[in-house]
């Protein structure tokens, strides 16, 4: 039996607001890997771990209408990066007023996310003690600050950093508050492998076919 209680109810946030320049534009989340879009793979993985999900995207949000999920856009202008998407997700969660105090973020270009992501992030945070409010993932030697756990309690602090300070680097902001690290092996498949180029998409397809 685990020494930790089950993780608290946590909402999922899929960050799909990137510009995908290396893929020639468009939504990386819509790339098909072995016949299934990355977005569908991400949502399927998160659905068993989160009490609900929301998508962060900019531009015409109706392009995600087929998911049936709410889509929130950045309130900070000019594609301010993942922190702006995280703030948009936290603002949306606050408006729900449903008592849920945690949100986990994942990029919309990672087709192989782990099934224990939310549980392990919360566990890492608890192991570090009550003074550490944040957690992010690491595989092998690489940290993935966008794959992170965010408390609603830090929403206004994040807004101040973005809108007043102009701070856009995730790791600078998280270091101010304390961030726990949850580790996964990066072999045989890195669970946080992300698709940035056509070559990445081909490699991901080969991996997905091998996993069948």
Secondary structure, 3 states (H helix, E strand, C coil): CCCCCCCCCEEEEEECCCCCHHHCCCCHHHCEECCEEHHHHHHHHHHCCCCEEEEECCCCHHHHHHHCCCEECCCCCCCCCHHHHHHHHHHHHHHHCCCCCEEEEEECCCCCCCCCHHHHHHHHHHHHCCCCCEEEEEECCEEEEEEEEEEHHHHHHHHHHHHHCCCCCHHHHHHHHCEEEEEECCCCCCCCCCCCCHHHHHHHHHHHHHHC
